[in-house]
């Protein structure tokens, strides 16, 4: 098989496919390589159709531009589409040297003029062509990676915006996001925070099922739609049903769903309205205790049309914290068995040292680190978190 992706040492044997219908020219190339004692294994084909099966097996194709079934640059273009990871060098006559320059412009790595090279120069040209091909491929992969990273950064800005808070001082918001281990691109987890009036703050954490650009883009649409609905003053009971309509109209497959946890804080009344759509329950940290908010989980968004029902939470003190998160945090394994962390394990982690001594601003990152320790490696799914704090925290 053709070698790709790494540099070739001087002692490595090259597999070269010579596509040449002139037996005399083919013999001359073979003799030049033999005289130079070149580490080259030469395969000869007299037509493009004969050469095609060999293309995936060689490092370099040495192509005559005057074949019976492939003429000039049109023949070269056909070879370039078939060559895969192999470099392509063209052979030209002295009177057609301009074709060599045009061939390089079309994508060939180099050109050689018949009768003007010896064995050493031919061997060197073939090796340089292979190295240039690999350098070009590495540059292309690097650029593709850069484009993916730029795309991820744009999606991340859409999924993970800055909280929209005015002059509110009663609470502090700490945000966190960590992508899963299986890809470089961001997933479909999102969050948002919007202050709608003095003393009133709305928050959301959501998770689009699946991984990849499409899911991330859908998460951006849902997050932007939620913020627009909140700022437009849409009644609270109508926001999640409206969000579901957006999901069902924009998703690429009917089986794609989204889980959501939304919270509306009324700081003057020291209470919150919690709505869940198939999402893990937020955790309340207060009075030295940690417990999930006992709101009903509700139906996933995108499964069937639904009504939005709020669960009312009345905080007993003005010293509390509320942790909202996506399920990537609790789906990691615990130990060597099939047991997972789950909500109960997360509560246990938060209830005892060393978690009780971690500053709240650093707590989300600490939780992910601890979950990864228990999992024996990076978590498979994305993790997004919002930590809302009032007073001195827990």
C-alpha positions in Angstrom: 0.0 0.0 0.0 1.1 3.6 -0.6 2.6 5.1 2.5 1.0 8.3 3.7 1.2 10.8 6.6 4.9 10.5 7.6 8.3 11.3 6.1 10.2 8.7 4.1 13.8 7.8 5.1 16.5 7.6 2.5 16.7 3.8 2.8 13.0 3.2 2.3 12.1 1.5 -1.0 9.8 3.5 -3.2 7.1 1.8 -5.2 6.9 3.6 -8.5 4.3 3.1 -11.3 5.6 4.1 -14.7 2.8 4.7 -17.2 4.5 4.7 -20.6 3.5 3.1 -23.9 6.9 3.5 -25.5 8.9 0.3 -24.6 12.2 2.1 -25.3 11.5 4.9 -22.9 10.3 2.5 -20.3 13.5 0.4 -20.7 15.6 3.6 -20.3 13.9 4.6 -17.1 14.4 1.1 -15.7 18.1 1.2 -16.7 18.6 4.6 -15.2 17.3 3.5 -11.8 19.3 0.3 -11.9 22.5 2.2 -12.7 21.9 4.5 -9.8 21.3 1.5 -7.6 18.1 3.2 -6.5 15.9 1.8 -3.8 12.9 1.7 -6.2 10.5 -1.0 -7.1 9.3 -0.2 -10.6 6.0 -1.3 -12.0 5.3 -0.6 -15.7 1.9 -0.1 -17.4 1.4 0.8 -21.0 -2.0 2.5 -20.6 -4.1 4.3 -18.1 -6.6 1.5 -17.9 -3.8 -1.0 -17.2 -2.3 1.4 -14.6 -5.5 2.1 -12.6 -5.5 -1.1 -10.4 -1.9 -0.3 -9.3 -2.6 3.3 -8.2 -3.5 2.5 -4.5 -0.4 0.3 -4.2 2.4 2.8 -5.1 4.1 5.9 -3.7 4.5 7.7 -7.0 3.1 7.6 -10.5 5.5 8.5 -13.3 3.2 9.5 -16.1 3.8 9.9 -19.8 1.5 12.6 -21.2 1.1 10.8 -24.6 -0.7 7.6 -23.8 -3.2 5.8 -26.1 -6.1 6.3 -23.7 -4.9 9.5 -21.9 -3.6 12.5 -23.7 -2.0 15.7 -22.3 -3.4 17.5 -19.3 -6.8 15.7 -19.6 -5.0 12.5 -19.0 -3.2 14.0 -16.0 -6.5 15.2 -14.5 -7.8 11.6 -14.7 -4.7 10.3 -13.0 -4.9 12.8 -10.2 -8.5 11.7 -9.4 -7.3 8.1 -9.3 -3.9 8.5 -7.6 -5.2 8.9 -4.0 -2.2 9.4 -1.8 0.4 8.7 -4.5 2.5 11.6 -5.8 2.4 12.2 -9.6 5.4 13.1 -11.7 5.0 13.7 -15.5 7.3 12.9 -18.3 7.5 15.3 -21.3 9.5 15.5 -24.5 11.9 18.4 -25.1 9.5 20.1 -27.4 6.7 19.8 -24.9 8.5 21.1 -21.8 5.8 23.8 -21.3 3.4 20.9 -20.6 5.4 20.0 -17.6 4.9 23.5 -16.1 1.2 23.3 -16.9 1.1 19.9 -15.3 2.5 21.2 -12.0 -0.1 24.0 -12.0 -2.8 21.3 -12.4 -1.6 19.4 -9.3 1.4 17.2 -10.3 4.3 17.3 -7.9 7.0 17.7 -10.6 7.9 17.1 -14.2 10.9 15.5 -15.9 12.1 16.0 -19.5 13.0 12.8 -21.3 16.7 12.6 -22.1 17.7 15.3 -19.6 18.0 13.3 -16.4 20.3 10.5 -15.2 19.6 7.9 -12.6 20.6 9.9 -9.6 18.5 12.9 -10.6 15.5 10.7 -11.5 15.7 9.0 -8.1 16.0 12.3 -6.3 13.1 13.8 -8.2 10.8 10.8 -7.4 11.6 11.0 -3.7 11.1 14.8 -3.6 7.8 14.4 -5.3 6.6 11.9 -2.7 7.7 14.2 0.1 6.0 17.2 -1.5 2.8 15.2 -1.8 2.9 14.2 1.8 3.7 17.8 2.9 0.7 19.0 0.8 -1.5 16.5 2.4 -0.3 17.4 5.9 -0.9 21.1 5.2 -4.4 20.3 3.9 -5.2 18.2 7.1 -3.9 21.1 9.2 -6.0 23.6 7.4 -9.1 21.3 7.7 -8.4 21.1 11.5 -8.1 24.8 11.7 -11.4 25.3 9.9 -13.1 22.8 12.2 -11.7 24.6 15.2 -13.0 28.0 13.8 -16.4 26.4 13.2 -16.4 25.0 16.8 -15.5 28.5 18.2 -18.4 30.1 16.3 -20.8 27.4 17.5 -19.5 27.7 21.0 -20.2 31.5 21.1 -23.8 30.7 20.1 -24.2 27.8 22.6 -22.5 29.4 25.5 -23.2 33.1 25.6 -22.3 35.6 28.3 -25.1 35.9 30.9 -27.3 38.9 30.1 -27.4 40.6 33.5 -27.8 44.3 34.2 -27.1 45.7 37.7 -28.1 42.7 39.7 -26.0 42.1 42.8 -28.0 39.5 44.7 -26.7 36.5 42.8 -23.5 35.5 41.0 -23.4 33.1 38.0 -20.6 30.6 37.3 -20.6 28.9 33.9 -18.7 25.8 32.7 -18.4 23.7 29.5 -16.3 20.7 28.7 -16.5 18.8 25.3 -16.6 15.0 25.3 -13.6 13.0 24.4 -14.9 11.5 21.1 -14.5 14.6 18.8 -12.9 17.9 18.4 -16.1 19.6 17.6 -18.5 21.0 20.2 -21.7 19.1 20.8 -25.3 20.2 21.4 -25.2 21.3 25.1 -26.1 24.9 25.7 -27.0 27.3 28.5 -28.2 30.9 28.8 -29.0 33.4 31.6 -31.2 36.5 31.1 -32.3 39.1 33.6 -35.9 40.2 32.7 -36.5 42.7 35.4 -35.0 43.8 38.7 -34.9 40.7 40.9 -36.0 38.4 38.1 -33.6 36.1 36.4 -34.3 33.3 33.9 -31.9 30.4 33.3 -31.8 27.4 31.0 -29.5 24.4 30.4 -30.2 22.1 27.5 -28.8 19.1 25.7 -29.6 18.1 22.0 -29.2 14.4 21.6 -26.3 13.3 19.4 -22.9 14.8 18.6 -21.6 16.9 15.8 -22.0 20.1 13.9 -25.7 19.6 13.1 -26.6 19.0 16.8 -24.5 22.0 17.8 -26.2 24.2 15.2 -29.6 23.1 16.5 -28.6 23.8 20.0 -27.6 27.4 18.9 -31.1 27.8 17.3 -32.9 26.6 20.5 -30.7 28.8 22.8 -31.3 31.9 20.6 -35.0 31.1 20.3 -35.3 30.8 24.1 -33.6 34.1 24.7 -35.9 35.8 22.2 -39.0 34.3 23.8 -37.9 35.4 27.3 -37.0 38.9 26.2 -40.2 39.2 24.3 -42.2 38.6 27.5 -43.8 35.4 26.3 -45.7 33.8 29.3 -43.6 31.3 31.1 -45.9 28.3 30.5 -45.7 28.9 26.7 -41.9 29.1 26.4 -41.0 25.4 26.4 -43.9 24.5 24.0 -42.7 27.2 21.7 -39.1 25.9 22.0 -40.4 22.4 21.1 -42.0 23.8 17.9 -38.7 25.3 16.9 -37.0 21.9 17.6 -39.5 19.9 15.6 -39.3 22.2 12.6 -35.5 22.5 12.5 -34.3 19.0 13.4 -32.9 17.0 10.5 -34.3 13.7 11.8 -37.6 13.0 13.6 -36.0 11.0 16.3 -33.8 13.9 17.5 -34.9 15.2 20.9 -33.7 17.7 23.5 -33.7 17.8 27.3 -34.1 21.1 29.1 -34.0 22.5 32.6 -35.3 26.0 33.0 -35.4 28.1 36.2 -37.1 31.5 36.8 -35.7 33.2 39.9 -37.8 35.7 41.9 -35.2 37.1 44.2 -37.5 39.5 46.0 -39.7 36.5 47.0 -36.7 34.2 47.4 -38.3 31.5 45.3 -37.9 29.8 41.9 -40.1 28.1 39.3 -38.4 25.0 37.9 -39.5 23.3 34.6 -37.9 20.1 33.4 -38.2 18.4 30.0 -36.5 15.0 30.5 -33.6 16.7 32.1 -31.7 15.9 35.4 -33.0 17.8 38.4 -31.0 20.8 39.5 -29.2 20.4 42.9 -29.9 22.8 45.8 -27.0 23.5 48.1 -28.1 25.1 51.3 -27.6 24.8 55.1 -24.7 22.4 54.6 -27.0 20.0 52.7 -27.2 19.0 49.0 -30.4 17.6 47.5 -32.1 17.5 44.0 -35.0 19.8 43.5 -37.9 17.4 43.5 -39.4 18.7 40.3 -41.0 16.1 38.0 -38.7 15.2 35.1 -41.4 15.7 32.4 -41.3 14.7 28.7 -38.4 15.2 26.4 -38.8 18.1 23.9 -39.5 16.6 20.5 -41.3 13.5 21.6 -44.9 14.8 21.5 -46.6 18.2 22.0 -46.5 19.1 25.7 -47.6 21.5 28.3 -45.2 23.3 30.6 -45.8 23.0 34.3 -43.6 24.7 36.9 -42.5 23.3 40.2 -42.3 26.0 42.9 -39.2 26.1 45.1 -39.2 28.4 48.2 -35.7 28.9 49.6 -35.7 28.8 53.4 -32.7 31.2 53.7 -31.0 33.8 51.5 -27.8 31.7 51.6 -28.1 29.0 48.9 -26.7 27.8 45.5 -28.3 26.0 42.7 -26.4 23.7 40.3 -27.8 23.1 36.8 -26.0 20.6 34.5 -26.3 18.3 31.5 -26.3 14.5 31.9 -22.7 14.1 30.7 -21.6 14.9 34.2 -23.5 12.0 35.8 -23.3 9.3 33.1 -19.7 8.5 33.7 -18.9 5.1 35.3 -18.0 4.6 39.0 -15.3 2.0 39.5 -14.9 -1.1 37.2 -18.6 -2.1 37.0 -21.5 -0.8 35.0 -22.6 1.5 37.9 -22.8 5.2 36.9 -22.5 8.3 39.0 -26.1 9.4 38.6 -27.8 12.3 40.6 -27.4 10.4 43.9 -23.7 10.0 43.5 -23.3 13.7 42.5 -25.1 14.7 45.7 -22.8 12.5 47.7 -19.7 14.0 46.1 -20.9 17.6 46.9 -21.9 16.7 50.5 -18.6 15.8 51.9 -14.9 16.8 51.8 -13.0 17.7 49.8 -15.9 19.2 47.8 -17.2 21.2 50.7 -13.9 23.1 50.8 -13.8 24.0 47.1 -14.7 27.6 46.3 -18.0 27.8 44.4 -16.4 29.4 41.4 -14.1 26.4 41.0 -16.6 23.8 41.9 -17.9 22.9 38.4 -14.4 22.2 37.1 -13.6 20.2 40.3 -16.7 18.1 39.8 -15.8 17.2 36.2 -12.3 16.3 37.3 -13.6 14.1 40.1 -16.1 12.5 37.7 -13.3 11.7 35.3 -11.2 10.2 38.1 -14.1 7.9 39.0 -14.8 7.1 35.3 -11.1 6.1 34.8 -10.7 8.6 32.0 -12.4 11.5 30.1 -16.2 11.6 30.1 -17.7 10.5 26.8 -20.4 13.2 26.6 -20.3 17.0 26.8 -20.8 18.7 30.1 -22.4 22.1 30.5 -23.1 23.7 33.9 -24.6 26.8 35.5 -24.0 27.4 39.2 -26.1 30.2 40.7 -25.2 31.5 44.1 -27.0 33.8 46.5 -25.4 35.0 49.7 -22.2 33.3 50.8 -23.1 30.1 49.0 -23.6 26.8 50.7 
